[in-house]
């Protein structure tokens, strides 16, 4: 999609700062576009992928629906995602439900590459959290919560202040059930309530003893705010020192270049390009 380069850079800095704020300071953080091996391996994997596989990818179908034309990069993006993963030879990859299809493609490409050219890649297993694997929109529980559908009222952002979180959760879609067992998980019959229950559990709360939607929404608000407040406090401190964040990313970039270059070379050699 069209984008403003300056906005993209600002959002990249914001996401990096958020990642540090949530406690990923001991992980290797880097800007993917600064590590050339990602796009180079993506092309080699495109030579392994089939158009039938890419035609079946749900994200491409959904984002291309109702649009006059879509960019080729959206069509091949799942292969780039596979390269993002396979370069680091992970044994397990934690994902949400909406990314399972991408992981299956990654596994298929790794298996096909290894069978055709020799053992280069680790074939990763998929892992998912017990709760919160797919967080749905508060305003439309049939759609995933996210930043790209244009309805911010249904999305809780990590930097939303408590009053905004409270307003969004209070307006969350539930249903007309007012019985004694109204607050219960049922993905088909009560998608909105089920979503709130999953958010509550994922944020460390409990629905024990809750029998009304008002009480459920209050509990969800408290649990979400309890998670976000320390994150936002840490973010404010990090945002005041952008040079530190950029230094962390630079160190991560160097580390990733060291890790990925041998894997890229091994893939190229296996294909006869070395």
C-alpha positions in Angstrom: 0.0 0.0 0.0 1.0 3.6 -0.4 3.0 5.0 2.6 4.9 8.0 3.7 8.6 7.2 4.3 8.9 9.6 7.2 5.9 8.1 8.9 7.2 4.6 8.3 10.5 5.5 10.0 8.7 7.1 13.0 6.5 4.0 13.4 9.6 1.7 13.2 11.1 3.7 16.1 7.9 3.5 18.0 7.6 -0.3 17.6 11.3 -0.8 18.5 10.8 1.3 21.7 7.6 -0.7 22.6 9.5 -4.0 22.2 12.1 -2.8 24.6 9.4 -1.5 27.0 7.7 -4.9 27.1 10.9 -6.6 28.3 12.5 -7.8 25.1 15.7 -6.0 26.0 17.5 -9.3 26.3 16.4 -10.4 22.8 18.1 -9.5 19.5 16.1 -6.7 18.1 16.8 -5.3 14.6 15.1 -3.6 11.7 14.5 -6.4 9.1 15.2 -4.3 6.1 18.7 -3.5 7.4 19.7 -7.2 7.1 20.1 -7.9 3.4 20.0 -11.7 3.8 16.2 -11.6 4.3 15.3 -10.3 0.8 18.1 -12.4 -0.8 16.9 -15.6 0.7 13.3 -14.7 -0.1 14.2 -14.7 -3.8 15.8 -18.2 -3.5 12.7 -19.4 -1.8 10.4 -17.9 -4.4 12.3 -20.2 -6.8 11.0 -23.0 -4.6 7.5 -21.9 -4.0 4.5 -22.6 -6.3 1.9 -20.1 -7.4 -0.9 -22.4 -6.3 0.4 -22.1 -2.7 0.5 -18.4 -2.8 -3.0 -18.2 -4.4 -4.4 -20.0 -1.3 -2.9 -17.5 1.2 -5.8 -15.9 3.1 -4.1 -12.6 3.8 -3.6 -11.9 0.1 -7.2 -12.8 -0.7 -8.6 -10.6 2.1 -6.4 -7.5 1.5 -6.9 -7.8 -2.3 -10.7 -8.2 -2.1 -12.5 -5.2 -3.6 -9.3 -3.6 -4.8 -8.6 -2.8 -8.4 -5.1 -4.1 -8.3 -2.6 -5.3 -5.7 1.2 -5.1 -5.6 3.3 -8.2 -6.4 5.0 -7.8 -3.1 1.8 -8.6 -1.3 1.5 -11.8 -3.3 5.0 -12.9 -2.5 5.1 -11.6 1.1 4.5 -15.0 2.7 7.7 -16.2 1.1 9.6 -13.2 2.6 8.1 -14.2 5.9 9.4 -17.8 5.4 12.8 -16.3 4.8 12.5 -14.2 8.0 12.0 -17.5 9.9 14.3 -20.0 8.1 17.4 -17.7 8.2 17.6 -18.3 12.0 17.0 -22.0 11.9 14.5 -22.0 14.8 13.0 -25.2 16.2 9.8 -23.5 17.4 8.0 -20.4 16.2 5.3 -18.8 18.5 2.4 -17.5 16.5 -1.2 -16.4 16.7 -4.0 -18.3 15.0 -3.9 -16.0 12.0 -0.3 -16.9 11.2 -0.6 -20.7 11.2 -1.1 -20.8 7.4 2.2 -18.8 7.0 4.0 -21.2 9.2 2.7 -24.2 7.2 4.0 -22.6 4.0 7.3 -22.0 5.7 7.5 -25.7 6.7 6.5 -26.8 3.2 9.2 -24.6 1.6 11.9 -25.8 4.0 10.9 -29.5 3.4 10.9 -29.0 -0.4 14.2 -27.1 -0.4 15.9 -29.7 1.8 14.5 -32.6 -0.3 15.6 -30.9 -3.6 19.0 -29.4 -2.7 20.1 -31.0 0.6 19.6 -30.3 4.3 20.0 -26.5 4.8 17.0 -25.4 6.9 15.6 -26.5 10.2 11.9 -27.3 9.8 10.2 -25.4 12.6 7.3 -26.4 14.8 4.4 -24.1 15.5 3.5 -23.1 19.0 0.6 -20.9 20.1 -0.5 -19.5 23.5 -3.3 -21.1 25.4 -5.2 -17.9 25.6 -5.2 -14.9 23.2 -4.0 -16.7 20.1 -6.5 -14.7 18.1 -7.7 -11.4 19.7 -10.8 -10.2 17.9 -12.1 -6.6 17.5 -14.1 -5.2 20.4 -16.6 -3.7 18.0 -16.7 -6.6 15.5 -15.8 -10.0 17.1 -16.0 -11.6 13.7 -12.9 -9.6 12.7 -9.3 -9.7 14.1 -8.3 -6.8 16.3 -5.8 -4.8 14.4 -4.6 -1.5 13.1 -5.4 -1.9 9.4 -9.2 -2.2 9.2 -9.8 1.4 10.0 -12.0 1.0 13.1 -9.9 2.2 16.1 -12.8 1.8 18.5 -12.4 -1.9 18.4 -8.7 -1.9 18.9 -6.8 -1.4 22.1 -3.4 0.1 21.4 -0.4 -0.4 23.7 -0.2 3.4 24.3 -3.9 4.0 25.0 -4.4 5.8 28.3 -6.7 4.1 30.9 -9.7 6.2 30.1 -9.5 5.3 26.4 -9.2 1.6 27.3 -12.2 1.9 29.6 -14.3 3.6 26.9 -13.4 1.0 24.2 -14.0 -2.0 26.5 -17.3 -0.6 27.8 -18.6 -0.3 24.2 -17.4 -3.8 23.3 -20.0 -6.0 21.5 -21.6 -8.7 23.6 -25.1 -10.1 23.1 -28.7 -9.9 24.5 -28.3 -12.9 26.8 -29.0 -11.9 30.5 -29.3 -15.3 32.0 -27.3 -16.7 35.0 -24.8 -18.3 32.6 -24.5 -15.3 30.3 -20.8 -14.9 30.9 -19.5 -18.1 29.3 -17.2 -18.9 26.4 -18.9 -19.9 23.2 -17.1 -18.9 20.0 -20.2 -19.5 17.8 -23.1 -18.2 19.9 -21.2 -15.6 22.0 -18.2 -14.4 20.0 -18.0 -11.0 21.8 -18.2 -12.4 25.3 -15.7 -15.2 24.4 -13.3 -12.5 23.1 -13.5 -10.5 26.3 -12.9 -13.7 28.4 -9.8 -14.5 26.3 -8.5 -11.0 26.7 -9.1 -11.2 30.5 -7.3 -14.5 30.8 -4.4 -13.5 28.5 -3.9 -10.4 30.8 -3.7 -12.5 33.9 -7.3 -11.9 35.1 -10.0 -14.4 36.1 -13.7 -14.6 35.3 -14.5 -16.5 38.4 -17.6 -15.2 40.1 -18.5 -12.8 37.2 -22.1 -13.1 36.1 -22.9 -9.9 34.3 -21.4 -8.2 31.2 -20.8 -5.0 33.1 -18.7 -6.8 35.7 -16.9 -8.7 32.9 -16.0 -5.4 31.1 -14.8 -3.9 34.3 -12.6 -6.9 35.0 -11.2 -6.8 31.4 -10.5 -3.0 31.7 -8.7 -3.5 35.0 -6.6 -6.4 33.7 -5.7 -4.6 30.5 -4.7 -1.4 32.3 -2.7 -3.4 34.8 -0.6 -4.8 31.9 -0.3 -1.5 30.0 0.6 0.9 32.8 4.1 -0.4 33.5 4.7 -0.8 29.8 3.7 2.8 29.1 5.9 4.0 32.0 8.9 2.1 30.6 8.1 3.4 27.1 8.2 7.0 28.2 11.6 6.6 29.7 13.0 4.8 26.6 11.3 7.3 24.2 13.3 10.1 26.0 16.5 8.4 25.0 16.1 7.5 21.2 19.9 7.1 20.8 19.8 4.1 23.2 17.0 2.5 21.1 18.9 3.0 17.9 22.1 1.6 19.5 20.2 -1.5 20.5 18.9 -1.9 16.9 22.4 -1.4 15.4 23.9 -4.0 17.7 21.0 -6.4 16.8 21.6 -5.7 13.1 25.3 -6.6 13.3 24.5 -9.8 15.2 21.9 -10.8 12.6 24.2 -10.2 9.8 26.7 -12.6 11.4 24.0 -15.2 12.0 22.2 -15.0 8.6 25.1 -14.7 6.1 26.3 -18.4 6.6 22.7 -19.6 6.2 22.2 -17.6 3.0 25.6 -18.9 1.7 24.6 -22.5 2.5 21.3 -22.1 0.6 23.1 -20.5 -2.4 25.8 -23.2 -2.4 23.1 -26.0 -2.2 21.4 -24.5 -5.3 24.7 -24.3 -7.2 25.0 -20.5 -6.9 28.1 -20.5 -4.8 
